[in-house]
Amino acid sequence: MNFFSNKKGQGAIEFLSLFIVVFLFFTIFLLAVQENTNDKNVEKQNILANNIALTIQDEVNLAFNAPDGYYREFYLPTSIFGNDYDVSFVGNSVYLESNKIKLSYSIRSVEGEIRTGTNIITKTGGVVYVNFP
């Protein structure tokens, strides 16, 4: 009778060992997938932030090349994948800043302030205005 009880105990230990190995493998696999997903999300946020900054740069360049009386409305998203961001003009640059992203692009000098949402860009007397009263 003692012979059978040892085999049952050994089987339970082998099962437990196998279960632990499979559990560890599964956990490592899930961590690797999660890290890859996070990297992809950060990459998408960077691409969208670059696109927003380039849109502003293109709108300003378009206005400078247009004749006086130019008027155009353009829209900037209010968030980047759920993350708020700030955008501003400082000198001859447009700055875009979020909790993970900081970008700066060179532009021509403009008057006014840029914001998320709808923006109005005009050109009067050779000067480009953004959201200027």
C-alpha positions as CSV (number, residue, x, y, z in Angstrom):
1,M,0.0,0.0,0.0
2,N,2.9,2.3,0.7
3,F,4.1,1.7,-2.9
4,F,0.9,3.3,-4.4
5,S,0.8,6.4,-2.2
6,N,4.4,7.4,-3.3
7,K,3.4,7.3,-6.9
8,K,0.4,9.5,-6.3
9,G,2.6,12.0,-4.5
10,Q,5.2,12.0,-7.2
11,G,2.5,12.6,-9.9
12,A,1.2,15.6,-8.0
13,I,4.7,17.0,-7.7
14,E,5.3,16.5,-11.4
15,F,1.9,18.1,-12.3
16,L,2.7,21.1,-10.1
17,S,6.1,21.5,-11.6
18,L,4.7,21.4,-15.1
19,F,2.0,23.8,-14.2
20,I,4.5,26.3,-12.8
21,V,6.7,26.1,-15.9
22,V,3.7,26.6,-18.2
23,F,2.5,29.5,-16.0
24,L,5.9,31.2,-16.1
25,F,6.2,30.8,-19.9
26,F,2.7,32.2,-20.4
27,T,3.4,35.2,-18.1
28,I,6.7,36.0,-19.9
29,F,4.8,35.7,-23.3
30,L,2.1,38.1,-22.1
31,L,4.7,40.6,-20.8
32,A,6.5,40.6,-24.2
33,V,3.2,41.2,-26.0
34,Q,2.3,44.0,-23.6
35,E,5.7,45.7,-24.1
36,N,5.4,45.4,-27.9
37,T,1.8,46.9,-27.7
38,N,3.1,49.9,-25.6
39,D,5.9,50.5,-28.1
40,K,3.5,50.6,-31.0
41,N,1.2,53.0,-29.1
42,V,4.1,55.4,-28.4
43,E,5.1,55.2,-32.1
44,K,1.5,56.0,-33.2
45,Q,1.4,59.0,-30.8
46,N,4.7,60.3,-32.2
47,I,3.5,59.9,-35.8
48,L,0.2,61.8,-35.0
49,A,2.1,64.5,-33.1
50,N,4.5,65.0,-36.0
51,N,1.5,65.2,-38.4
52,I,-0.1,67.9,-36.3
53,A,3.1,70.0,-36.1
54,L,3.6,69.5,-39.9
55,T,0.0,70.6,-40.6
56,I,0.6,73.8,-38.6
57,Q,3.8,74.4,-40.5
58,D,2.1,73.8,-43.9
59,E,-0.8,76.1,-43.0
60,V,1.6,78.9,-42.1
61,N,3.7,78.4,-45.2
62,L,0.5,78.3,-47.4
63,A,-0.7,81.6,-45.8
64,F,2.7,83.3,-46.4
65,N,2.7,82.3,-50.1
66,A,-1.0,83.5,-50.5
67,P,-2.0,87.0,-51.4
68,D,-3.4,89.5,-48.9
69,G,-7.0,88.7,-47.9
70,Y,-6.2,85.0,-47.5
71,Y,-8.6,83.3,-45.0
72,R,-8.7,79.6,-44.1
73,E,-10.0,77.5,-41.2
74,F,-8.2,74.4,-40.1
75,Y,-8.8,71.9,-37.4
76,L,-6.3,70.4,-34.9
77,P,-7.4,67.3,-32.8
78,T,-8.1,68.0,-29.2
79,S,-6.0,65.0,-28.0
80,I,-3.4,62.6,-29.2
81,F,-4.9,59.1,-28.5
82,G,-6.6,60.4,-25.4
83,N,-3.6,62.4,-24.2
84,D,-4.0,66.2,-24.0
85,Y,-1.3,68.3,-25.6
86,D,-0.3,72.0,-25.8
87,V,0.7,73.7,-29.0
88,S,2.1,77.3,-29.1
89,F,4.1,79.7,-31.2
90,V,7.4,80.9,-29.7
91,G,9.4,83.2,-32.0
92,N,9.8,81.4,-35.3
93,S,8.9,78.0,-34.0
94,V,5.8,76.0,-33.3
95,Y,6.1,73.8,-30.1
96,L,3.9,70.8,-29.5
97,E,4.2,69.2,-26.0
98,S,2.4,66.3,-24.4
99,N,3.2,64.1,-21.4
100,K,5.5,61.9,-23.6
101,I,6.2,64.1,-26.7
102,K,8.1,67.3,-27.2
103,L,8.4,68.6,-30.8
104,S,9.6,71.9,-32.3
105,Y,9.3,72.9,-35.9
106,S,10.6,76.1,-37.6
107,I,8.0,78.4,-39.1
108,R,7.8,82.0,-40.3
109,S,6.8,84.5,-37.8
110,V,3.1,84.8,-37.2
111,E,0.8,86.9,-35.0
112,G,-1.7,85.3,-32.6
113,E,-2.0,82.0,-30.8
114,I,-2.6,78.5,-32.0
115,R,-4.9,76.1,-30.1
116,T,-6.5,72.7,-30.4
117,G,-9.8,72.6,-32.3
118,T,-10.7,75.1,-35.0
119,N,-8.2,77.7,-36.0
120,I,-8.5,80.6,-38.4
121,I,-5.5,81.8,-40.3
122,T,-5.5,85.0,-42.3
123,K,-3.1,87.3,-44.2
124,T,-3.4,91.0,-44.1
125,G,-0.8,93.6,-45.1
126,G,1.8,90.9,-45.6
127,V,1.4,89.6,-42.0
128,V,0.0,86.2,-41.2
129,Y,-2.4,86.0,-38.2
130,V,-3.7,82.9,-36.4
131,N,-6.8,83.3,-34.3
132,F,-6.2,87.0,-34.1
133,P,-9.2,89.2,-33.2
